[in-house]
Amino acid sequence: MIGAGIFSSPGLVLSAIQSPGIALILWVVGGIFAMFGSLSYLGSSIPDGGGEIVYLKRAYPRPRALFSYMFSFAMIVAIQPAYTSAISNVFAQYFLYLVKAKGHCDIDYLHPKEYNADWNFWQIRLCSLAAIVIITIYHMASNKWANRINQTLTIIKMSTLLTISIIGLATIPRVINDENANWKNMFPSDVNISARSLTAALMPILFAYGGWNNLNYTLDEFVDPKTKLFTSNIISVGIVTFLYLCANIAYTNVPLSKITGNNEPSEIIASKFAFQVGGFDLARVLSLFVSLSAFGALAANVWAGSRVIVAAARRNYIPFSSWLQQWNEDTDTPIFALITQAVWSSLIIIVYPHNDPFKFFISLGEYCMWIFLFLSVLGLLFLRHSKPNLFRPFKVFILIPIIFIIFTLFILIGSFINDSSKISHSLPQQPKDDQLCESSTYKYAGDRLLA
């Protein structure tokens, strides 16, 4: 579950809601509903691999496999490639800051102003493509070694999050009384919250929590899947929620104007945090570990996406199913599914012309995904009614899937509600040439916080 979202989404959340206190509450809400979704899936009593593909087929048998096919198509063509593009963009931004930044202000390449003609535009694209290619190659080479690499990257992700959390919590007493600190104005009185702004903030949060359903795609590869799902999902969601909350408390040390200034929400909030508490050198070091963490998140997405293709191919839902479902016995990997996924994701990254694809891709992926999460949990609820005698080693409390369905409807409908109640809170704007560096309005405290 720990992916690139926690290192990039908080800037979008704060930009949408512009209230540090409400943002922290929403991160807890996101964790609760990831837990509710996980519990709803655990109570499905369907031990087959394939996740939503299987749940939708069982829950909606008429028209035959229609919803299952629609999910497979959307997942392979839009959702997984969108996630891959978004996560690879996070890796590229942090990696480029690591290798290219020369001084405090040299980060113009993170937000190129032109499209195809801008070399900065292509630097981000090429870094994204390189990451996808490398990950695909080592997943094709050996499933055993791919798992070892991914587990190592998971340790790095956990360690990076813990480091951010510990440093952030330790430095709160030194910034809490600063006149520009968020801690003095956690709930601005002149911020008006609407359904549209809440859904705009929740989308990147839910992206960060994405992955709670990934293990359901590979239940047929598990021994005793029910026990392992219960242990892995419940404990993992709880730990991730705690870590995400601690990280966002740490990010609160960065003044809001430094995150949302110039109408460009920061996607390198971890680097801004590091610069806030330790200066430029710490920002570079932390960018190294965040880029590795994003690389690990991308690897997990590539692994899960290839399994979705195999699950769909085994049910003949997609063209060339006999080819795409093949599993190489020597490497224990779905080589053709991995290649197809890499080619399609790379084409999307190259063709999409916008200078900042992260927000677009997480909105596209999350909205499509939550449509099918709604249908899946609703269908599992129908099965609970239509097949009450189905063996259920784990039976979830009925209100949990009901609350999850209501929450999902709010996400889906709220995105289309006209925002008549605009956020009126006015933030001091950063100078245009001051996106990460010291400014006349607020001196970054790297030389005094750790002194």
N, C-alpha and C positions, 0 to 999 in steps of 0.2 A: 504493500500500500504506500509506503514512503517513496515518493517520487519527486519529480521536479516541481510540482505545484507549490509545495511549501516554501520554495526558494524564489518563486516568481508571482504566484497568485496574490499574496498579501497587498501588493501595490495596487492591483486592480480592485480589490475589496475596499481598501481605504479610499480610493478614488471614487468609487460608486456610492459609498455610504458617508464618507467624510466625518466619521465619529469613531475614534479609537475604541471607546468603550463598547459601542454597539458592535463593532467589528469583532471584538473578542467574544462577545455573546454568540454571534453567528458562527464562529469557528467551533464552539461547543455544540451548537445546534446541528451543524454539519456532521460532527462525530456521532451524535445521538442517532441521526437518521441513517448513517452508514451502519450502525449497530442494528437498527430496526430492519434494514434491508437484509443484512446477514442472517438475522434470526428468522426472518420470513422464508428465506431460501432453505435454512436448516430444517424447517418444518415441512418441507415439500414432500419428503419420503420418496424422492426420485433419485436413485443412486447412479444414474447413467451420466457419463461425461457429455459436455456440450452446453451446459448452463441453460441460458434462455432458449436456445434452439430446442432443447428437449421439453422444457417447461411449457413453452408456447404450443408445441405440437400436442402435448397431453391435455392441456387446458382448453384448447380451441380445436377440436377434431374436425369441425365443419366451418368453412370450407376446408377440405383436407390439406393440412400442413401450410395453409396460406400465411398465417402470422409467423410461423417458424421460418418459412422461406423469406418473407419480408425482412425479418431480423437478420438472417444470414446475409442477404444482399446489402442491407444498410451497414452492417458491421464490417463487411469486407471492403465495400466500396467507399464508405464515408467515415464511419465512427473510428475504427482503428487507424486508418491513415491520418485522420485529423489529429488524434492523440499523438501519433508518431511525429507528425509535423510540428505540433506544439512543443513537445518535449525536446525534440532535436533543436528547436529554436532556442530554448532555454540553455541547452548545452553550448550552443554556438555563442550566445551572448556572453556567458561567463567565461568561456574559453578565450574569446577574443579580448575581453578585458584583461585576462591574465597575461596574454602574450603581447598585446599591443599598447596597452595604456602606458603613457610616458608622462608621469605627473598626474596631478589631481583632476585635470579637466579634459583629458584626451580620450573621450568616449563618444565622439560624434558618430562613429561607425555603428553604434548600437541602434540608432534611429536614422537610417539613410533617408534623405529627403526626396530622392528621385528613385525611379524603379529600375528597369532593366539596364539603363545606361550608367547607373551608379556602381562603381566598383565595390563600395561598401555594401550595397545590396547583395552582390554576389559573394562577398566574403562570408556573410552569414549563411547563405544557401550552400556554399561549398563545405563549410564546417558541418552543417546539418547532414549533407549527403555522405560525407566521409564517416561520420559516426554510424549512420545506418548501414553502410557497406561493411565496416569493420565488425559490427555486432552480428550481422547476418552471416558473415564468413565463419566466425568462431562458433555460432550456433549450428551451422551446417557441418562443421568439422567433427564435433563430438558433443553429444548431449551431456555426458559426464563432466567434461571440462567446462562446458557452458554453465552448468549448474555451479561449479566451483567458483568460476569467475563472478557469476551473479551474486553468489553468497558473500564473496569478498567485498563486492561493491555495496551490498546491503549493510555490511559492517561499517563501511566508510560513511554511508548515508546516516546511519544511526549515530556514529561518532560525531559527524558534522553537526547534526541537529542538537546533540547533547552539548557540544562546545558552544554553539550559538546561545542555547538556553542558559547555560551556566554563566557565561560572560555577561549576557544581558541581565540576568537576575542580580548578579554581583555588582553591576554598575548602576542599577536603578537609584540607590541612595545619592549618587553623585550628580545625577541629572534631574532628579525629581523637583528640585526647586528652581531650575533654570526657567527664565521667563518665556522661552520658546518651547519648553518641553510639553509633550502631549499629556503628561500626568496631571498638569494643572487644569486641563480642559478635556477630560475624557468623554463627556457628554455635552457638546456645545448646545446651548439653548436655542440657537437659531438654525438648527438643522431640521429640515422637514423630511420625514421618511415616507416613502410611497411603496406600493406593491412593486412597481417597476424598478426602483432603486434597490429594494431588498432582493429581488430575483437577480438583478445584475451583480450584486455582491455574492449571492449564494452560488451562482454558476461556477466561478473560479474556486470557491471553497469545495464544492462537490467534486470538481476536477482533481483537487489535491487529495481528497479522500478516495478517489477512484481506485479500484483494485480489490475491494472487499468481496467481489463476486468472481474473481479470476480463478480461484481453486475449483469452482464448480464446473469449469470447462474440462477438467482433467480427472474427474472422479474415477473413471475407469482405469486410471494408472495408479490408484491408491489401494493400499491394504487397509481395511476397516475405515472407509471414508467418512462415516458418520461421526465416529469418535474424533478423527483427525480434524474434520471440519469444525466441530464444536470447539475443540481446543484452539486450533489455529485462528479461526475467525474471531471468536469472542475475545480472546486475550489480545490478539493483534489490534483489533479496533480500539480497545481500551487504551493500550499503550500508545498507539498513534495519536489518538485524541489528546492524551496528556502531553505528548511531545510537541504537537502542533500548537497547543495553547501556550506552552512555555516559550516556544520560538516566537510566537506573535507578541507575547509580553515583552520579549527582548526587542523585537522590531519597534515596539512603542517608544523606545528611546530615541528613534529618529524623528525629527520634527516633521509634521504632516506636510508642510510646504515643500520639503525636500523629496517627498514621495509622489505628490500629486501636482507639483508645480508645472506650469507651462502646458497644462492639459495633456501631459505625457506620463501616464502612470508608470512608475518604475518597475521594470521586470528584473532588475538586479538588486533587489532590496537587501539581500544578504551582504552584498559588497558595500552598500551604503551604511548598513548597520556596523560592519567591521571598520569602515572609515570613521564612523561616528565615535567609536570607543577606543580605537587603536591606531588610526591614521592609515596612510596609503599602503604601507608595507603589509599590515594585517589584512587589508582589503584584498591585496594580491594573493596572499596565502590562502585566505578563506575561499577566494574565487577558484583556486585549484581544486579544493575539496568539494565545492559545490558543483563544479563542472564534472568531476568524477561521479558525484551523486546523481546528477542529471543523466550521465552516461548509463549508470546502473538502472535508472528508471526507464530509460529508453530500451535497454536490454530486456527488462521485464515485460514491456509492452510488445516487443518483437516476439518474445517467447509465447505470450498469451495469444497474440494475433494469429500466429501460425497454427495454433491448436484450433482456433475458431474456423479457419479455412479447412482444416482436416475434418472437423466435425461436420461441416456443411457438405463437404465432398463425399463423405461416407453415406450421406443421405441423398446424394444426387441432386442437391439444390442449386448447384452452380455448374457452368460449363467446364469441360475437361475434368470432371470429378474423378474419373479413374486414374488420371495422372496426378492430380493435386492431393489425393489421399494417400499416395504411396509413402511408405515409411522405410527409410534406409536402415537395414538391420545392422550394418557394420558401425555406423555412427549413432544409431538410435535417434535419428532426427527426421522430420518431414522436409526434406531438402527442397522439393519443388514448391511447397507452400511457402517456405521462407524466401525463395527467389521471387516468386510472384508478388509477395507482400512488399519486398524491398523495391522492386521495379515500379509498382504502382505508387507507393509512398514517395519515391524519388521524383516521379513525374509530377505529382501534386506540388511538391516543394518547388520545383523548377517553374511550373506554369503559373502558380498563384502569384500575381504581380504586386500585391500590397506590400508596403515597406515594413509593416509590423504584423506578421501573421498570427502571433501567439493568441491574442484576444479573439480573433475570428475563429481560429481552429478549435479552441476550447469551447466556445459558444456553440459551434456547429456540432462537435462531438458530444457535448453534454446534453444538448437539447434532444438530439436524436436518441441518445442512449436512454434518457429518462422516459421517453415515450414507451420504449420497450420494457423498462423496469416497471413502469406503471402497469402495462398489460400483463407482465409476468406475475407480479405479486397479486394482481386482481384475479388472474387465472388460477393461481395456486389457492386463493381463497375460495374460488368456485369449486375446485377439487375437494376442498375440505368439506363443502356442503354436499357435493354430488357423490363422493366416495368416503363417507365417514368411517368405514371399516378398514380402510387402507392402513397397513402396518406403518406406524409412525414411532420410531425409537425416540424421536425428539419432537414434542408437540408444543408449538409456540402459543403463547397467550393470544387469544383472538384479536385483542385491541391493537397489538403491535402491527400486524399487516394493515389493519384499517387506518391507523394513524399514518403509516407510511404512504398509503394510497392518497390520503387527503393532502399530505405534504407535497407529494409528487404533482397532484393537480394544481396546487398553488404555484409551483415552479413553472409548470407548462402554461398556465393561463396568465399568470402575473407578467410574463415576458411580453404579452401583447396588450396589456392595459396602458392606456394613455397616461403619461406621467403629468397629471395636472398639478401635483404638489412637488414642485422642483426643490432641489436642495439649494437653500439660499445662503448657506454659510460661505463667507468669502475668505479665501486663504491668501496670504501674501505670496506673490509670484516670485519665483527665482529669476535671477538674471539669465538670459538665454544662453550665455556661455558658461553657466555654473550649474551643471547637472549633478555633479558628485563632489565638487571641491568646496573650499571655504568661500564664504561670501561676506559682504559687508553687513548683511542683516542677521547672520547667525554664524558664529565662529565654531567650526567643528572642534570637538573637544579631545581629539586624539592625544594631544600633548599634555593634557592636564588630568584626564580621567584615570589614566594608568600611571601617572607620575608617582 
